Amino acid sequence: MRDGVATGIVGRMSKIWARHRLTRRAPLWIAGLVVALLALAYGGELFEETLAGEWAGPAQAVDGDTLVVAGARLRLIAIDAPERGQNCRDAAGRDYACGEAAARELAALIAGDDVACSGRRRDRFRRPLVVCFRGERDLNAEMVRAGWAVAYLDRRYQLQEAEARAARRGLWHGSFQRPEEWRRAHGK
């Protein structure tokens, strides 16, 4: 669908160009507009920087999907955990700090051990997007399996999400707003 959006935008811009015989500066203006519209259509993915990197050593959980390893702030790829400050409702309908609970779960999964992380891209905040392991355990998958994060964007962890949902673990034992929606609603 995104390719159709881009094709439609380019097609409309070509018609405007032909109909109005715009000035010489118009191609630059139109190119800038097309790039901006494509960036919106792709959610900023056009601006992800490519890298290949590995980080290993003691880790500290910043929140449910962010770690600091070897001095680098790393974002766990393909998962999204509640933000610090985000509240959810438990099975009885009571509010609880689910963002804090997700951060505690990631810290417990690390358990003071060394982790090994690798990634090839950066997010819009320039954090490396990584998969991290503690021994043989994929921390990204474990956060989703425990129910304290959801599968995000490429959905590679959708089976773990379905398992957590069926077992009503973590976030799934009550109700919650998906972290992406919560950030949008709170201007984050």
Sequence and secondary structure as in RCSB ss.txt:
>XXXX:A:sequence
MRDGVATGIVGRMSKIWARHRLTRRAPLWIAGLVVALLALAYGGELFEETLAGEWAGPAQAVDGDTLVVAGARLR
LIAIDAPERGQNCRDAAGRDYACGEAAARELAALIAGDDVACSGRRRDRFRRPLVVCFRGERDLNAEMVRAGWAV
AYLDRRYQLQEAEARAARRGLWHGSFQRPEEWRRAHGK
>XXXX:A:secstr
 HHHHHHHHHHHHHHHHHHHT  TTHHHHHHHHHHHHHHHHTTTGGG  EEEEEEEEEEEEEETTEEEETTEEEE
ETTEE   TT  EE TTS EE HHHHHHHHHHHHHTT EEEEEEEEE TT  EEEEEEETTEEHHHHHHHTTSSE
E TT TTHHHHHHHHHHT GGGGSB   HHHHHHHTT 
